């Protein structure tokens, strides 16, 4: 069950995303708002097909979900990540960062990797290469899941 504080935080996250889209001059249809609010409520990584299944009873189709996810990814609001051999998404509340992804519970921890970023720039400079974008994610188990795992 979701606590009042968590609902308030999700509502604030959703409102901020909707504000950003509106500020960019994008239409805020009822269906788009519903997708955004559902995405904002996700605590960790989520599978787009799961989102489609969640929203289908409300009359929101696959194409609308995927178009909205693509829009949010292009705006830097979502980051595409790898989940069990397919892709998923996570909400990115801050700027560019990397991820630690728990393969057991789906928790996503953002990582500030300033030293790695510097190494990427140095490598690109040494190879006379301009990096436009990159993704770095680590998959494993979070501390909570490790604590619950049976001893080997």
Phi and psi in radians as a Rosetta constraint file:
Dihedral C 1 N 2 CA 2 C 2 CIRCULARHARMONIC -1.517 0.35
Dihedral N 2 CA 2 C 2 N 3 CIRCULARHARMONIC 2.313 0.35
Dihedral C 2 N 3 CA 3 C 3 CIRCULARHARMONIC -1.339 0.35
Dihedral N 3 CA 3 C 3 N 4 CIRCULARHARMONIC 2.839 0.35
Dihedral C 3 N 4 CA 4 C 4 CIRCULARHARMONIC -1.075 0.35
Dihedral N 4 CA 4 C 4 N 5 CIRCULARHARMONIC -0.670 0.35
Dihedral C 4 N 5 CA 5 C 5 CIRCULARHARMONIC -1.128 0.35
Dihedral N 5 CA 5 C 5 N 6 CIRCULARHARMONIC -0.742 0.35
Dihedral C 5 N 6 CA 6 C 6 CIRCULARHARMONIC -1.132 0.35
Dihedral N 6 CA 6 C 6 N 7 CIRCULARHARMONIC -0.740 0.35
Dihedral C 6 N 7 CA 7 C 7 CIRCULARHARMONIC -1.053 0.35
Dihedral N 7 CA 7 C 7 N 8 CIRCULARHARMONIC -0.747 0.35
Dihedral C 7 N 8 CA 8 C 8 CIRCULARHARMONIC -1.120 0.35
Dihedral N 8 CA 8 C 8 N 9 CIRCULARHARMONIC -0.739 0.35
Dihedral C 8 N 9 CA 9 C 9 CIRCULARHARMONIC -1.118 0.35
Dihedral N 9 CA 9 C 9 N 10 CIRCULARHARMONIC -0.727 0.35
Dihedral C 9 N 10 CA 10 C 10 CIRCULARHARMONIC -1.140 0.35
Dihedral N 10 CA 10 C 10 N 11 CIRCULARHARMONIC -0.718 0.35
Dihedral C 10 N 11 CA 11 C 11 CIRCULARHARMONIC -1.097 0.35
Dihedral N 11 CA 11 C 11 N 12 CIRCULARHARMONIC -0.745 0.35
Dihedral C 11 N 12 CA 12 C 12 CIRCULARHARMONIC -1.111 0.35
Dihedral N 12 CA 12 C 12 N 13 CIRCULARHARMONIC -0.733 0.35
Dihedral C 12 N 13 CA 13 C 13 CIRCULARHARMONIC -1.098 0.35
Dihedral N 13 CA 13 C 13 N 14 CIRCULARHARMONIC -0.815 0.35
Dihedral C 13 N 14 CA 14 C 14 CIRCULARHARMONIC -1.083 0.35
Dihedral N 14 CA 14 C 14 N 15 CIRCULARHARMONIC -0.790 0.35
Dihedral C 14 N 15 CA 15 C 15 CIRCULARHARMONIC -1.068 0.35
Dihedral N 15 CA 15 C 15 N 16 CIRCULARHARMONIC -0.667 0.35
Dihedral C 15 N 16 CA 16 C 16 CIRCULARHARMONIC -1.160 0.35
Dihedral N 16 CA 16 C 16 N 17 CIRCULARHARMONIC -0.753 0.35
Dihedral C 16 N 17 CA 17 C 17 CIRCULARHARMONIC -1.096 0.35
Dihedral N 17 CA 17 C 17 N 18 CIRCULARHARMONIC -0.799 0.35
Dihedral C 17 N 18 CA 18 C 18 CIRCULARHARMONIC -1.099 0.35
Dihedral N 18 CA 18 C 18 N 19 CIRCULARHARMONIC -0.674 0.35
Dihedral C 18 N 19 CA 19 C 19 CIRCULARHARMONIC -1.075 0.35
Dihedral N 19 CA 19 C 19 N 20 CIRCULARHARMONIC -0.779 0.35
Dihedral C 19 N 20 CA 20 C 20 CIRCULARHARMONIC -1.059 0.35
Dihedral N 20 CA 20 C 20 N 21 CIRCULARHARMONIC -0.746 0.35
Dihedral C 20 N 21 CA 21 C 21 CIRCULARHARMONIC -1.128 0.35
Dihedral N 21 CA 21 C 21 N 22 CIRCULARHARMONIC -0.752 0.35
Dihedral C 21 N 22 CA 22 C 22 CIRCULARHARMONIC -1.097 0.35
Dihedral N 22 CA 22 C 22 N 23 CIRCULARHARMONIC -0.722 0.35
Dihedral C 22 N 23 CA 23 C 23 CIRCULARHARMONIC -1.088 0.35
Dihedral N 23 CA 23 C 23 N 24 CIRCULARHARMONIC -0.493 0.35
Dihedral C 23 N 24 CA 24 C 24 CIRCULARHARMONIC -1.457 0.35
Dihedral N 24 CA 24 C 24 N 25 CIRCULARHARMONIC 0.052 0.35
Dihedral C 24 N 25 CA 25 C 25 CIRCULARHARMONIC 1.414 0.35
Dihedral N 25 CA 25 C 25 N 26 CIRCULARHARMONIC 0.282 0.35
Dihedral C 25 N 26 CA 26 C 26 CIRCULARHARMONIC -1.517 0.35
Dihedral N 26 CA 26 C 26 N 27 CIRCULARHARMONIC 2.556 0.35
Dihedral C 26 N 27 CA 27 C 27 CIRCULARHARMONIC -1.200 0.35
Dihedral N 27 CA 27 C 27 N 28 CIRCULARHARMONIC 2.408 0.35
Dihedral C 27 N 28 CA 28 C 28 CIRCULARHARMONIC -1.929 0.35
Dihedral N 28 CA 28 C 28 N 29 CIRCULARHARMONIC 1.340 0.35
Dihedral C 28 N 29 CA 29 C 29 CIRCULARHARMONIC -1.218 0.35
Dihedral N 29 CA 29 C 29 N 30 CIRCULARHARMONIC 2.833 0.35
Dihedral C 29 N 30 CA 30 C 30 CIRCULARHARMONIC -1.055 0.35
Dihedral N 30 CA 30 C 30 N 31 CIRCULARHARMONIC -0.710 0.35
Dihedral C 30 N 31 CA 31 C 31 CIRCULARHARMONIC -1.171 0.35
Dihedral N 31 CA 31 C 31 N 32 CIRCULARHARMONIC -0.730 0.35
Dihedral C 31 N 32 CA 32 C 32 CIRCULARHARMONIC -1.091 0.35
Dihedral N 32 CA 32 C 32 N 33 CIRCULARHARMONIC -0.728 0.35
Dihedral C 32 N 33 CA 33 C 33 CIRCULARHARMONIC -1.088 0.35
Dihedral N 33 CA 33 C 33 N 34 CIRCULARHARMONIC -0.713 0.35
Dihedral C 33 N 34 CA 34 C 34 CIRCULARHARMONIC -1.091 0.35
Dihedral N 34 CA 34 C 34 N 35 CIRCULARHARMONIC -0.758 0.35
Dihedral C 34 N 35 CA 35 C 35 CIRCULARHARMONIC -1.088 0.35
Dihedral N 35 CA 35 C 35 N 36 CIRCULARHARMONIC -0.804 0.35
Dihedral C 35 N 36 CA 36 C 36 CIRCULARHARMONIC -1.059 0.35
Dihedral N 36 CA 36 C 36 N 37 CIRCULARHARMONIC -0.784 0.35
Dihedral C 36 N 37 CA 37 C 37 CIRCULARHARMONIC -1.116 0.35
Dihedral N 37 CA 37 C 37 N 38 CIRCULARHARMONIC -0.653 0.35
Dihedral C 37 N 38 CA 38 C 38 CIRCULARHARMONIC -1.178 0.35
Dihedral N 38 CA 38 C 38 N 39 CIRCULARHARMONIC -0.764 0.35
Dihedral C 38 N 39 CA 39 C 39 CIRCULARHARMONIC -1.080 0.35
Dihedral N 39 CA 39 C 39 N 40 CIRCULARHARMONIC -0.771 0.35
Dihedral C 39 N 40 CA 40 C 40 CIRCULARHARMONIC -1.101 0.35
Dihedral N 40 CA 40 C 40 N 41 CIRCULARHARMONIC -0.446 0.35
Dihedral C 40 N 41 CA 41 C 41 CIRCULARHARMONIC -1.407 0.35
Dihedral N 41 CA 41 C 41 N 42 CIRCULARHARMONIC -0.160 0.35
Dihedral C 41 N 42 CA 42 C 42 CIRCULARHARMONIC -1.285 0.35
Dihedral N 42 CA 42 C 42 N 43 CIRCULARHARMONIC 2.225 0.35
Dihedral C 42 N 43 CA 43 C 43 CIRCULARHARMONIC -1.436 0.35
Dihedral N 43 CA 43 C 43 N 44 CIRCULARHARMONIC -0.398 0.35
Dihedral C 43 N 44 CA 44 C 44 CIRCULARHARMONIC -2.543 0.35
Dihedral N 44 CA 44 C 44 N 45 CIRCULARHARMONIC -2.563 0.35
Dihedral C 44 N 45 CA 45 C 45 CIRCULARHARMONIC -1.240 0.35
Dihedral N 45 CA 45 C 45 N 46 CIRCULARHARMONIC 2.565 0.35
Dihedral C 45 N 46 CA 46 C 46 CIRCULARHARMONIC -2.446 0.35
Dihedral N 46 CA 46 C 46 N 47 CIRCULARHARMONIC 2.652 0.35
Dihedral C 46 N 47 CA 47 C 47 CIRCULARHARMONIC -1.616 0.35
Dihedral N 47 CA 47 C 47 N 48 CIRCULARHARMONIC 2.322 0.35
Dihedral C 47 N 48 CA 48 C 48 CIRCULARHARMONIC -1.081 0.35
Dihedral N 48 CA 48 C 48 N 49 CIRCULARHARMONIC -0.587 0.35
Dihedral C 48 N 49 CA 49 C 49 CIRCULARHARMONIC -1.184 0.35
Dihedral N 49 CA 49 C 49 N 50 CIRCULARHARMONIC -0.587 0.35
Dihedral C 49 N 50 CA 50 C 50 CIRCULARHARMONIC -1.109 0.35
Dihedral N 50 CA 50 C 50 N 51 CIRCULARHARMONIC -0.667 0.35
Dihedral C 50 N 51 CA 51 C 51 CIRCULARHARMONIC -1.157 0.35
Dihedral N 51 CA 51 C 51 N 52 CIRCULARHARMONIC -0.717 0.35
Dihedral C 51 N 52 CA 52 C 52 CIRCULARHARMONIC -1.018 0.35
Dihedral N 52 CA 52 C 52 N 53 CIRCULARHARMONIC -0.828 0.35
Dihedral C 52 N 53 CA 53 C 53 CIRCULARHARMONIC -1.086 0.35
Dihedral N 53 CA 53 C 53 N 54 CIRCULARHARMONIC -0.660 0.35
Dihedral C 53 N 54 CA 54 C 54 CIRCULARHARMONIC -1.148 0.35
Dihedral N 54 CA 54 C 54 N 55 CIRCULARHARMONIC -0.689 0.35
Dihedral C 54 N 55 CA 55 C 55 CIRCULARHARMONIC -1.627 0.35
Dihedral N 55 CA 55 C 55 N 56 CIRCULARHARMONIC -0.262 0.35
Dihedral C 55 N 56 CA 56 C 56 CIRCULARHARMONIC -0.973 0.35
Dihedral N 56 CA 56 C 56 N 57 CIRCULARHARMONIC -0.755 0.35
Dihedral C 56 N 57 CA 57 C 57 CIRCULARHARMONIC -1.054 0.35
Dihedral N 57 CA 57 C 57 N 58 CIRCULARHARMONIC -0.404 0.35
Dihedral C 57 N 58 CA 58 C 58 CIRCULARHARMONIC -1.525 0.35
Dihedral N 58 CA 58 C 58 N 59 CIRCULARHARMONIC 0.121 0.35
Dihedral C 58 N 59 CA 59 C 59 CIRCULARHARMONIC 1.500 0.35
Dihedral N 59 CA 59 C 59 N 60 CIRCULARHARMONIC 0.246 0.35
Dihedral C 59 N 60 CA 60 C 60 CIRCULARHARMONIC -1.738 0.35
Dihedral N 60 CA 60 C 60 N 61 CIRCULARHARMONIC 2.141 0.35
Dihedral C 60 N 61 CA 61 C 61 CIRCULARHARMONIC -1.515 0.35
Dihedral N 61 CA 61 C 61 N 62 CIRCULARHARMONIC 2.924 0.35
Dihedral C 61 N 62 CA 62 C 62 CIRCULARHARMONIC -0.962 0.35
Dihedral N 62 CA 62 C 62 N 63 CIRCULARHARMONIC -0.806 0.35
Dihedral C 62 N 63 CA 63 C 63 CIRCULARHARMONIC -1.058 0.35
Dihedral N 63 CA 63 C 63 N 64 CIRCULARHARMONIC -0.735 0.35
Dihedral C 63 N 64 CA 64 C 64 CIRCULARHARMONIC -1.119 0.35
Dihedral N 64 CA 64 C 64 N 65 CIRCULARHARMONIC -0.750 0.35
Dihedral C 64 N 65 CA 65 C 65 CIRCULARHARMONIC -1.077 0.35
Dihedral N 65 CA 65 C 65 N 66 CIRCULARHARMONIC -0.888 0.35
Dihedral C 65 N 66 CA 66 C 66 CIRCULARHARMONIC -1.149 0.35
Dihedral N 66 CA 66 C 66 N 67 CIRCULARHARMONIC -0.667 0.35
Dihedral C 66 N 67 CA 67 C 67 CIRCULARHARMONIC -1.108 0.35
Dihedral N 67 CA 67 C 67 N 68 CIRCULARHARMONIC -0.715 0.35
Dihedral C 67 N 68 CA 68 C 68 CIRCULARHARMONIC -1.180 0.35
Dihedral N 68 CA 68 C 68 N 69 CIRCULARHARMONIC -0.727 0.35
Dihedral C 68 N 69 CA 69 C 69 CIRCULARHARMONIC -1.067 0.35
Dihedral N 69 CA 69 C 69 N 70 CIRCULARHARMONIC -0.748 0.35
Dihedral C 69 N 70 CA 70 C 70 CIRCULARHARMONIC -1.087 0.35
Dihedral N 70 CA 70 C 70 N 71 CIRCULARHARMONIC -0.754 0.35
Dihedral C 70 N 71 CA 71 C 71 CIRCULARHARMONIC -1.054 0.35
Dihedral N 71 CA 71 C 71 N 72 CIRCULARHARMONIC -0.813 0.35
Dihedral C 71 N 72 CA 72 C 72 CIRCULARHARMONIC -1.148 0.35
Dihedral N 72 CA 72 C 72 N 73 CIRCULARHARMONIC -0.614 0.35
Dihedral C 72 N 73 CA 73 C 73 CIRCULARHARMONIC -1.177 0.35
Dihedral N 73 CA 73 C 73 N 74 CIRCULARHARMONIC -0.781 0.35
Dihedral C 73 N 74 CA 74 C 74 CIRCULARHARMONIC -1.088 0.35
Dihedral N 74 CA 74 C 74 N 75 CIRCULARHARMONIC -0.519 0.35
Dihedral C 74 N 75 CA 75 C 75 CIRCULARHARMONIC -1.483 0.35
Dihedral N 75 CA 75 C 75 N 76 CIRCULARHARMONIC -0.024 0.35
Dihedral C 75 N 76 CA 76 C 76 CIRCULARHARMONIC 1.381 0.35
Dihedral N 76 CA 76 C 76 N 77 CIRCULARHARMONIC 0.223 0.35
Dihedral C 76 N 77 CA 77 C 77 CIRCULARHARMONIC -1.464 0.35
Dihedral N 77 CA 77 C 77 N 78 CIRCULARHARMONIC -0.584 0.35
Dihedral C 77 N 78 CA 78 C 78 CIRCULARHARMONIC -2.033 0.35
Dihedral N 78 CA 78 C 78 N 79 CIRCULARHARMONIC 2.653 0.35
Dihedral C 78 N 79 CA 79 C 79 CIRCULARHARMONIC -2.118 0.35
Dihedral N 79 CA 79 C 79 N 80 CIRCULARHARMONIC 2.338 0.35
Dihedral C 79 N 80 CA 80 C 80 CIRCULARHARMONIC -1.428 0.35
Dihedral N 80 CA 80 C 80 N 81 CIRCULARHARMONIC 2.327 0.35
Dihedral C 80 N 81 CA 81 C 81 CIRCULARHARMONIC -2.324 0.35
Dihedral N 81 CA 81 C 81 N 82 CIRCULARHARMONIC 2.926 0.35
Dihedral C 81 N 82 CA 82 C 82 CIRCULARHARMONIC -1.647 0.35
Dihedral N 82 CA 82 C 82 N 83 CIRCULARHARMONIC 2.277 0.35
Dihedral C 82 N 83 CA 83 C 83 CIRCULARHARMONIC -2.304 0.35
Dihedral N 83 CA 83 C 83 N 84 CIRCULARHARMONIC 1.994 0.35
Dihedral C 83 N 84 CA 84 C 84 CIRCULARHARMONIC 0.793 0.35
Dihedral N 84 CA 84 C 84 N 85 CIRCULARHARMONIC 0.875 0.35
Dihedral C 84 N 85 CA 85 C 85 CIRCULARHARMONIC 1.417 0.35
Dihedral N 85 CA 85 C 85 N 86 CIRCULARHARMONIC -0.015 0.35
Dihedral C 85 N 86 CA 86 C 86 CIRCULARHARMONIC -2.298 0.35
Dihedral N 86 CA 86 C 86 N 87 CIRCULARHARMONIC -3.115 0.35
Dihedral C 86 N 87 CA 87 C 87 CIRCULARHARMONIC -1.734 0.35
Dihedral N 87 CA 87 C 87 N 88 CIRCULARHARMONIC 2.689 0.35
Dihedral C 87 N 88 CA 88 C 88 CIRCULARHARMONIC -2.459 0.35
Dihedral N 88 CA 88 C 88 N 89 CIRCULARHARMONIC -2.977 0.35
Dihedral C 88 N 89 CA 89 C 89 CIRCULARHARMONIC -2.407 0.35
Dihedral N 89 CA 89 C 89 N 90 CIRCULARHARMONIC 2.777 0.35
Dihedral C 89 N 90 CA 90 C 90 CIRCULARHARMONIC -2.482 0.35
Dihedral N 90 CA 90 C 90 N 91 CIRCULARHARMONIC 2.563 0.35
Dihedral C 90 N 91 CA 91 C 91 CIRCULARHARMONIC -1.348 0.35
Dihedral N 91 CA 91 C 91 N 92 CIRCULARHARMONIC 2.366 0.35
Dihedral C 91 N 92 CA 92 C 92 CIRCULARHARMONIC -1.970 0.35
Dihedral N 92 CA 92 C 92 N 93 CIRCULARHARMONIC 1.854 0.35
Dihedral C 92 N 93 CA 93 C 93 CIRCULARHARMONIC -1.430 0.35
Dihedral N 93 CA 93 C 93 N 94 CIRCULARHARMONIC -0.346 0.35
Dihedral C 93 N 94 CA 94 C 94 CIRCULARHARMONIC -2.039 0.35
Dihedral N 94 CA 94 C 94 N 95 CIRCULARHARMONIC -3.085 0.35
Dihedral C 94 N 95 CA 95 C 95 CIRCULARHARMONIC -1.199 0.35
Dihedral N 95 CA 95 C 95 N 96 CIRCULARHARMONIC -2.773 0.35
Dihedral C 95 N 96 CA 96 C 96 CIRCULARHARMONIC -0.990 0.35
Dihedral N 96 CA 96 C 96 N 97 CIRCULARHARMONIC 2.290 0.35
Dihedral C 96 N 97 CA 97 C 97 CIRCULARHARMONIC -2.776 0.35
Dihedral N 97 CA 97 C 97 N 98 CIRCULARHARMONIC 3.117 0.35
Dihedral C 97 N 98 CA 98 C 98 CIRCULARHARMONIC -2.044 0.35
Dihedral N 98 CA 98 C 98 N 99 CIRCULARHARMONIC 3.039 0.35
Dihedral C 98 N 99 CA 99 C 99 CIRCULARHARMONIC -2.280 0.35
Dihedral N 99 CA 99 C 99 N 100 CIRCULARHARMONIC 2.522 0.35
Dihedral C 99 N 100 CA 100 C 100 CIRCULARHARMONIC -1.859 0.35
Dihedral N 100 CA 100 C 100 N 101 CIRCULARHARMONIC 2.169 0.35
Dihedral C 100 N 101 CA 101 C 101 CIRCULARHARMONIC -2.078 0.35
Dihedral N 101 CA 101 C 101 N 102 CIRCULARHARMONIC 2.132 0.35
Dihedral C 101 N 102 CA 102 C 102 CIRCULARHARMONIC -1.390 0.35
Dihedral N 102 CA 102 C 102 N 103 CIRCULARHARMONIC 2.073 0.35
Dihedral C 102 N 103 CA 103 C 103 CIRCULARHARMONIC -1.297 0.35
Dihedral N 103 CA 103 C 103 N 104 CIRCULARHARMONIC -0.202 0.35
Dihedral C 103 N 104 CA 104 C 104 CIRCULARHARMONIC -1.582 0.35
Dihedral N 104 CA 104 C 104 N 105 CIRCULARHARMONIC -0.913 0.35
Dihedral C 104 N 105 CA 105 C 105 CIRCULARHARMONIC -1.876 0.35
Dihedral N 105 CA 105 C 105 N 106 CIRCULARHARMONIC -0.161 0.35
Dihedral C 105 N 106 CA 106 C 106 CIRCULARHARMONIC 1.467 0.35
Dihedral N 106 CA 106 C 106 N 107 CIRCULARHARMONIC 0.059 0.35
Dihedral C 106 N 107 CA 107 C 107 CIRCULARHARMONIC -1.065 0.35
Dihedral N 107 CA 107 C 107 N 108 CIRCULARHARMONIC 2.444 0.35
Dihedral C 107 N 108 CA 108 C 108 CIRCULARHARMONIC -2.109 0.35
Dihedral N 108 CA 108 C 108 N 109 CIRCULARHARMONIC 2.153 0.35
Dihedral C 108 N 109 CA 109 C 109 CIRCULARHARMONIC -1.924 0.35
Dihedral N 109 CA 109 C 109 N 110 CIRCULARHARMONIC 2.104 0.35
Dihedral C 109 N 110 CA 110 C 110 CIRCULARHARMONIC -1.241 0.35
Dihedral N 110 CA 110 C 110 N 111 CIRCULARHARMONIC 2.528 0.35
Dihedral C 110 N 111 CA 111 C 111 CIRCULARHARMONIC -2.177 0.35
Dihedral N 111 CA 111 C 111 N 112 CIRCULARHARMONIC 2.199 0.35
Dihedral C 111 N 112 CA 112 C 112 CIRCULARHARMONIC -1.500 0.35
Dihedral N 112 CA 112 C 112 N 113 CIRCULARHARMONIC 1.952 0.35
Dihedral C 112 N 113 CA 113 C 113 CIRCULARHARMONIC -2.053 0.35
Dihedral N 113 CA 113 C 113 N 114 CIRCULARHARMONIC 1.023 0.35
Dihedral C 113 N 114 CA 114 C 114 CIRCULARHARMONIC -1.005 0.35
Dihedral N 114 CA 114 C 114 N 115 CIRCULARHARMONIC -0.703 0.35
Dihedral C 114 N 115 CA 115 C 115 CIRCULARHARMONIC -1.190 0.35
Dihedral N 115 CA 115 C 115 N 116 CIRCULARHARMONIC -0.629 0.35
Dihedral C 115 N 116 CA 116 C 116 CIRCULARHARMONIC -1.177 0.35
Dihedral N 116 CA 116 C 116 N 117 CIRCULARHARMONIC -0.738 0.35
Dihedral C 116 N 117 CA 117 C 117 CIRCULARHARMONIC -1.006 0.35
Dihedral N 117 CA 117 C 117 N 118 CIRCULARHARMONIC -0.748 0.35
Dihedral C 117 N 118 CA 118 C 118 CIRCULARHARMONIC -1.103 0.35
Dihedral N 118 CA 118 C 118 N 119 CIRCULARHARMONIC -0.733 0.35
Dihedral C 118 N 119 CA 119 C 119 CIRCULARHARMONIC -1.111 0.35
Dihedral N 119 CA 119 C 119 N 120 CIRCULARHARMONIC -0.672 0.35
Dihedral C 119 N 120 CA 120 C 120 CIRCULARHARMONIC -1.110 0.35
Dihedral N 120 CA 120 C 120 N 121 CIRCULARHARMONIC -0.772 0.35
Dihedral C 120 N 121 CA 121 C 121 CIRCULARHARMONIC -1.083 0.35
Dihedral N 121 CA 121 C 121 N 122 CIRCULARHARMONIC -0.761 0.35
Dihedral C 121 N 122 CA 122 C 122 CIRCULARHARMONIC -1.092 0.35
Dihedral N 122 CA 122 C 122 N 123 CIRCULARHARMONIC -0.771 0.35
Dihedral C 122 N 123 CA 123 C 123 CIRCULARHARMONIC -1.090 0.35
Dihedral N 123 CA 123 C 123 N 124 CIRCULARHARMONIC -0.799 0.35
Dihedral C 123 N 124 CA 124 C 124 CIRCULARHARMONIC -1.069 0.35
Dihedral N 124 CA 124 C 124 N 125 CIRCULARHARMONIC -0.762 0.35
Dihedral C 124 N 125 CA 125 C 125 CIRCULARHARMONIC -1.060 0.35
Dihedral N 125 CA 125 C 125 N 126 CIRCULARHARMONIC -0.781 0.35
Dihedral C 125 N 126 CA 126 C 126 CIRCULARHARMONIC -1.086 0.35
Dihedral N 126 CA 126 C 126 N 127 CIRCULARHARMONIC -0.539 0.35
Dihedral C 126 N 127 CA 127 C 127 CIRCULARHARMONIC -1.706 0.35
Dihedral N 127 CA 127 C 127 N 128 CIRCULARHARMONIC 0.108 0.35
Dihedral C 127 N 128 CA 128 C 128 CIRCULARHARMONIC 0.899 0.35
Dihedral N 128 CA 128 C 128 N 129 CIRCULARHARMONIC 0.943 0.35
Dihedral C 128 N 129 CA 129 C 129 CIRCULARHARMONIC -2.245 0.35
Dihedral N 129 CA 129 C 129 N 130 CIRCULARHARMONIC 2.394 0.35
Dihedral C 129 N 130 CA 130 C 130 CIRCULARHARMONIC -1.773 0.35
Dihedral N 130 CA 130 C 130 N 131 CIRCULARHARMONIC 2.017 0.35
Dihedral C 130 N 131 CA 131 C 131 CIRCULARHARMONIC -1.488 0.35
Dihedral N 131 CA 131 C 131 N 132 CIRCULARHARMONIC 2.159 0.35
Dihedral C 131 N 132 CA 132 C 132 CIRCULARHARMONIC -1.568 0.35
Dihedral N 132 CA 132 C 132 N 133 CIRCULARHARMONIC -0.694 0.35
Dihedral C 132 N 133 CA 133 C 133 CIRCULARHARMONIC -2.744 0.35
Dihedral N 133 CA 133 C 133 N 134 CIRCULARHARMONIC 2.751 0.35
Dihedral C 133 N 134 CA 134 C 134 CIRCULARHARMONIC -2.736 0.35
Dihedral N 134 CA 134 C 134 N 135 CIRCULARHARMONIC 2.790 0.35
Dihedral C 134 N 135 CA 135 C 135 CIRCULARHARMONIC -2.312 0.35
Dihedral N 135 CA 135 C 135 N 136 CIRCULARHARMONIC 2.359 0.35
Dihedral C 135 N 136 CA 136 C 136 CIRCULARHARMONIC -2.382 0.35
Dihedral N 136 CA 136 C 136 N 137 CIRCULARHARMONIC 2.057 0.35
Dihedral C 136 N 137 CA 137 C 137 CIRCULARHARMONIC -2.402 0.35
Dihedral N 137 CA 137 C 137 N 138 CIRCULARHARMONIC 2.604 0.35
Dihedral C 137 N 138 CA 138 C 138 CIRCULARHARMONIC -2.108 0.35
Dihedral N 138 CA 138 C 138 N 139 CIRCULARHARMONIC 2.323 0.35
Dihedral C 138 N 139 CA 139 C 139 CIRCULARHARMONIC -1.952 0.35
Dihedral N 139 CA 139 C 139 N 140 CIRCULARHARMONIC 2.446 0.35
Dihedral C 139 N 140 CA 140 C 140 CIRCULARHARMONIC -3.134 0.35
Dihedral N 140 CA 140 C 140 N 141 CIRCULARHARMONIC -2.470 0.35
Dihedral C 140 N 141 CA 141 C 141 CIRCULARHARMONIC -2.238 0.35
Dihedral N 141 CA 141 C 141 N 142 CIRCULARHARMONIC 2.409 0.35
Dihedral C 141 N 142 CA 142 C 142 CIRCULARHARMONIC -1.306 0.35
Dihedral N 142 CA 142 C 142 N 143 CIRCULARHARMONIC 2.943 0.35
Dihedral C 142 N 143 CA 143 C 143 CIRCULARHARMONIC -1.047 0.35
Dihedral N 143 CA 143 C 143 N 144 CIRCULARHARMONIC -0.691 0.35
Dihedral C 143 N 144 CA 144 C 144 CIRCULARHARMONIC -1.109 0.35
Dihedral N 144 CA 144 C 144 N 145 CIRCULARHARMONIC -0.781 0.35
Dihedral C 144 N 145 CA 145 C 145 CIRCULARHARMONIC -1.218 0.35
Dihedral N 145 CA 145 C 145 N 146 CIRCULARHARMONIC -0.637 0.35
Dihedral C 145 N 146 CA 146 C 146 CIRCULARHARMONIC -1.085 0.35
Dihedral N 146 CA 146 C 146 N 147 CIRCULARHARMONIC -0.684 0.35
Dihedral C 146 N 147 CA 147 C 147 CIRCULARHARMONIC -1.181 0.35
Dihedral N 147 CA 147 C 147 N 148 CIRCULARHARMONIC -0.533 0.35
Dihedral C 147 N 148 CA 148 C 148 CIRCULARHARMONIC -1.473 0.35
Dihedral N 148 CA 148 C 148 N 149 CIRCULARHARMONIC -0.299 0.35
Dihedral C 148 N 149 CA 149 C 149 CIRCULARHARMONIC -1.224 0.35
Dihedral N 149 CA 149 C 149 N 150 CIRCULARHARMONIC 2.453 0.35
Dihedral C 149 N 150 CA 150 C 150 CIRCULARHARMONIC -1.135 0.35
Dihedral N 150 CA 150 C 150 N 151 CIRCULARHARMONIC 2.558 0.35
Dihedral C 150 N 151 CA 151 C 151 CIRCULARHARMONIC -1.108 0.35
Dihedral N 151 CA 151 C 151 N 152 CIRCULARHARMONIC 2.445 0.35
